[in-house]
Amino acid sequence: MTKADLVKKIASETGILRKDTAVIVDALLNSIKDSLINGERIELRGFGTFSMKKRKPRTGRNPKSGERIPVPERIVPTFKYTRAIKNEVSKLTENDIKK
């Protein structure tokens, strides 16, 4: 699902114009991004939690040459789903997944 698909679905379910829905979706995504940049944790109860995680430095490998290269410590955004969502998804079979 793309952002445009999400906007279309929300607009049809709520009756709000697509243009207005797009503004709301953009504002939500920008708020999440800004909060992560400020080091804040975002918890959406019943859905999941966005946070930042520090990755330790490690030795990587250039896939083309095979050369070992150092990968520095970095901070990455993470998302953890709630148990309820994980349980719902784990019940799916291969036939349930649309391609």
N, C-alpha and C positions, 0 to 999 in steps of 0.2 A: 504494500500500500504506500503510495506516495503522499506527500503533503497535500497535493491537489485532490487526491481521492479522499483523504481525511476531511478536508474542507467541504467537499461535495456531500459526504455522508452526514456530517454534523449539520450542515445547512438543511438537508432534506428531513432529518429527524427533528430539528428544532423549529423549522419554519423561518429561520433567520436568513437574510440574503447572503449569498455566497461571498460577496465583497466584504460584508461586515464580519462574517465568520472567518474569512482569511485574516482580517486584522486581529481578531481575537486569538486565533491560533498562532500567528506571528508573535503577538505580545506574550503569550504563554511560553513559547520556545525561547524568546529573548530573555524573559525573566529567569527561566531555568539556567540558561547559559551565563547570565550575569551573576546569579547566585553562586554557581560553581566557580566562576573566576574569582569571586570574593571569598572563596573557601568555605562557603556555607553548604550545609547538607539539606536536601529537599526531600521531604517525606510526603508521599501521596498515599494516605491510608487506603488500604484495600487494593493498591496497585503496586507500589514499590518505592525504592529510595535511590535517589541520585546522590553520589558523593565523589570525593577525590581520593585517590590512593597513590601512595609513593611506591614506585618500582625501584628495586635495588639495581645497582650497576651490575652488568654481566658481560660475558664475552659472547659475541654473536659471530655469524659467519656470512660472508658475501656469497650468495647462491651461485653467482656466475663463476667466480674464480676460486671459491673455497677458502679464501683468505680469512683468517680470524681477525675480528675487529672489536674494539671495546665499545660497548653500548653504555652511555652514561646514565646515572640516576635520573629519573624523570617522574613527573606527576601526571596521572592519567584519570580521566573521568570514568566512573563505573556506575552501573545500574544493577540493583538487586531486586528481583521480583518478590512479591509476597508469597507465602506458602500456598494461599488459596489459588493464585494464578498458576503456580508450579504444578499443583495437583490437577487442575483443569487441563493443562497442556499435556501432562503425563498420561492422561486417559485417551488422548488422540491416537488413532492408528494411521498407518501410511495412507489409507484410502480417504481419511478425513482431511488431509493436507492438500490444498489446491495448489496447482503448479502454475 
